[in-house]
Amino acid sequence: MPRRKEVAVIGAGPAGIFAALALSGMEGARVRIFEKGPDIDERLGNRRGPKEERDPKWLLCGWGGAGAFSDGKLTLSTEIGGQLRSYLQEGEAAALVEEVDQMWLRFGAPREVYGADEDAMAELSRRATRADLEFIATRIRHLGTDRCPMVLREMRKALGENVELHAGEEVARIRVGQGAVSGVETTAGRRYRAEYVVAAPGREGAPWFMEEASRLGLGRADNPVDVGVRVEVAAETLADVTAAAYESKLIFYSRSFDDRVRTFCMCPYGEVVTEQAEGITTVNGHSYAGKRTPNTNFALLVSTRFTEPFHDPIAYGRYVARLANLISDGVICQRLGDLRSGRRSTLERIAHGLVRPTLAAATPGDLSFVLPHRHLSGILEALEALDRFAPGVGSRHTLLYGVEVKFYSARPRLTRELETEVGNLFAVGDGAGVTRGLVQASASGLLAGREVRRRLGSQ
Ligand SMILES: Cc1cc2nc3c(=O)[nH]c(=O)nc-3n(C[C@H](O)[C@H](O)[C@H](O)COP(=O)(O)OP(=O)(O)OC[C@H]3O[C@@H](n4cnc5c(N)ncnc54)[C@H](O)[C@@H]3O)c2cc1C
């Protein structure tokens, strides 16, 4: 009997899960998913436990990856949330996104889609143009932080017998022999043979993957780094916009530096939250399907590319985030009015503001100590434009939390099937710098998983 082929998937976030789903049920192939965090039920247990006993690392690690407790907005777009279009023709990328959407639906995503009303989208687009902004219409399906883990658990249940989850096993090295991948080695020193490896380590594992890529001599293409703040306003300020589009993607080019400033991850009636990665605290947002706060929040991010010889946008983003951590106990919160007046916010000033912070643990402070002039001026200019689009966004009571950093991780050079320069080693999802959202991460995993399946089928 021919020996079973082995496939190792590194990371059980959406990218790794969809790669495994593509290979599920395949006779003649065993798929091992290595995940350094715990399985989904353990994660849920940890989250339900007392706050002081929760392990913040499990917010991002374990079955479901960063997707498990994410806001669960499925952005059904080839333009947003990843770079699939760098690898596939628009039609192919759109078909893949559609397929991924159908799969999420099958596992329990809600049927309702925001942004499908073309007239409303056209009106928002006109409003944006008048405000010096570009509006990108997107269809969005919203799971909510409470429903996300349940849907991901359904995916876990659907995996065939040929797929094994190795929860709590972290991959330390990708092993290569004679130009092709040969297996993985865990931090506990266990070696596993694998004819195919799909690396899907997410943002959490991106620094590790970058080191591995260097060690394996993989060529890299740098990505921009986005640094900015999370903006929190009274939900009424954006109510008509979020009702029509749920999430509006608005793009502004700064007058001072011509940098691209964009809104991202709008969370209607949501909450601002902290995020921990590699000992650094940054800010993020989410909203629940079944619970509302009086506020809406969104990220406002300035994209920059660096000048030679610097090639480490992630280190830059972390450096700025670390600065915010240094002068606060984690995340800084400032009223826009205080920032404009050149003074710090205090607990008292925030307390008598009209927008009550949903992240009460943020330290009132001064973001101008942290954000470079280039970023700060881009943010202030964009808020002026956003105030023309939705009056009230630029109110002095608007809260800014810093910093929010979004980077595409360093991207290895990849083929259209997302194979690296090492044969049979694929790199997908956020950790490979290919994506930055649930849908495209899932799509990238599916793309690579299918290619592995095709090759296994032809052997
Ligand atoms: C608070 C929050 C809200 C978000 N909201 C949204 C949203 O509404 N919509 C959206 O589209 N996106 C959202 N995102 C982003 C989305 O979660 C990610 O884009 C998506 O999860 C990326 O999928 P991935 O599989 O590439 O990586 P991840 O989901 O990060 O999964 C990677 C997994 O790999 C594991 N891992 C890493 N290194 C190793 C290793 N060496 N060995 C073994 N395991 C390893 C990690 O533990 C992790 O579980 C949000 C993210 C956060 C944090």
The ligand as an ORCA input file, in Angstrom:
! r2SCAN-3c Opt
* xyz 0 1
  C     -10.102     42.202     17.603
  C     -10.051     41.842     16.122
  C     -11.139     42.127     15.311
  C     -11.108     41.796     13.959
  N     -12.224     42.004     13.211
  C     -12.224     41.631     11.930
  C     -13.401     41.775     11.138
  O     -14.439     42.190     11.615
  N     -13.358     41.416      9.817
  C     -12.220     40.909      9.260
  O     -12.265     40.598      8.061
  N     -11.102     40.731      9.979
  C     -11.082     41.080     11.295
  N      -9.962     40.883     12.039
  C      -8.784     40.305     11.365
  C      -8.958     38.800     11.182
  O      -9.193     38.204     12.436
  C      -7.698     38.264     10.535
  O      -7.523     38.914      9.298
  C      -7.773     36.752     10.297
  O      -8.029     36.059     11.491
  C      -6.455     36.261      9.700
  O      -6.498     34.891      9.545
  P      -5.155     34.002      9.532
  O      -5.599     32.608      9.500
  O      -4.261     34.497      8.475
  O      -4.426     34.319     10.901
  P      -4.903     34.188     12.416
  O      -6.368     34.235     12.510
  O      -4.125     35.193     13.164
  O      -4.450     32.740     12.847
  C      -3.109     32.358     12.922
  C      -2.969     31.230     13.916
  O      -1.652     30.685     13.787
  C      -1.175     30.332     15.082
  N       0.293     30.297     15.023
  C       1.120     31.345     14.765
  N       2.396     30.925     14.703
  C       2.364     29.587     14.941
  C       3.374     28.579     15.029
  N       4.681     28.885     14.839
  N       3.009     27.318     15.298
  C       1.686     26.992     15.498
  N       0.690     27.915     15.440
  C       1.027     29.188     15.150
  C      -1.731     31.418     15.983
  O      -1.798     30.975     17.322
  C      -3.115     31.666     15.362
  O      -4.106     30.887     15.986
  C      -9.956     41.199     13.395
  C      -8.848     40.927     14.200
  C      -8.879     41.230     15.552
  C      -7.693     40.911     16.396
*
